Amino acid sequence: MPLLGRKIVITRSREANRDTASSLRSKGAHVISCPTIQIQFLPPSRSIKKAIRLLQQNPPGFDWILFLSGPGVQSFSRMVGRWRPFSSNIQIGAVGPKTARVLDKNRWPVHRVADVYRAAGLLRSMGPVKEKRVLLVRGEGGSFDMAGALRKRGAFVKEIHPYKTVSAAFPSARLKAQVTKGAEAVFFTSGSTVRYFCRFFNANQRRKIFNSAVAVSVGPETTRALRANGIRSVREAAKATIEDMVALLFEIFIS
C-alpha cells in the first residue's frame, strides 16, 4: 500500500469527503476528515426563473449551458424538474469528467468536457463563441470570472447561482488536535476550503500544521488562495481531479 500510515487531512464537504476518504484508505492512508464547507441549495430567484423560461421556449433562448460543478447540476436539475434540453440547438458543457458524470446521472446530454478540468479549460474547449447566448450555472461567489472571459470573446452571458458554498460546523477540539498533531498532507479543492480552514485554524496553528505537512492544491486558484494566507508548502495537481491529487501524494511520499 503506497500511502500506508500517512496522515492525510481532507477538507471538502462531509458528503464529498466520503469518496475521497475511501480512495485514500484503499491505498493505506490514515484519513482525517475535517469538513470546512457545505453546499446549500438556494430557492429559484426571479433571475433564475426568467433564465429557465428562456431556456424552455421554442426556439430556446440559449445556445450553450455551462456547468462548473456537480452541485450546480444537482441544484439546477431540481429547479427544472423533468425537463431536459434534447434539442440539438443547445450545447451543454461540463468543467470536467466528474461534473459530466453528474450530468449523465441526472439525464442531461453532454457535448463538451474541458480538457483541463477547470473553468478556464472549459472556456478554451468551446471554440468560437462570438454572439453565442450562454447560460452559466455556478455557485455563488466563484472566483474565476468565467462570464467576463466569455463576454470578452463576444458571447452574451446570463450567469445564475442555484447554490452557494457556506462554512461547515466548527471542528471539535479533538478534531483540531488531530489535524495539528502529525498531519502530513492537507487536501484543498477550492478557495472556499482554504478560506474556511483558515477561519478554523489561526495563524499559529497553521504554521504548526505546515511546518511538517504539505498543502495539496487542486489548481491555480486554490494555490493562490493558499499563498495569500501565508501557506508556502504547496504542491499543485496537474489536472483538477481528486485522482490527480492522490497521484501527487505518491510523488511527494515515494519519490
DADAJO-V640173 format. One record per run of one state. SS is the DSSP state (alpha for helix, beta for strand, coil for the rest). FROM is the first residue (numbers start at 1). LEN is the number of residues. If there is no record, write none. Layout:
[[SS,FROM,LEN] [SS,FROM,LEN]]
This chain:
[[coil,1,6] [beta,7,4] [coil,11,3] [alpha,14,12] [coil,26,4] [beta,30,4] [coil,34,3] [beta,37,5] [coil,42,4] [alpha,46,11] [coil,57,7] [beta,64,4] [coil,68,2] [alpha,70,11] [coil,81,10] [beta,91,4] [coil,95,2] [alpha,97,9] [coil,106,6] [beta,112,2] [coil,114,5] [alpha,119,7] [coil,126,7] [beta,133,5] [coil,138,2] [beta,140,1] [coil,141,5] [alpha,146,7] [coil,153,3] [beta,156,5] [coil,161,2] [beta,163,5] [coil,168,5] [alpha,173,8] [coil,181,4] [beta,185,4] [coil,189,2] [alpha,191,10] [coil,201,2] [alpha,203,10] [coil,213,1] [beta,214,4] [coil,218,2] [alpha,220,9] [coil,229,5] [beta,234,3] [coil,237,5] [alpha,242,13] [coil,255,1]]
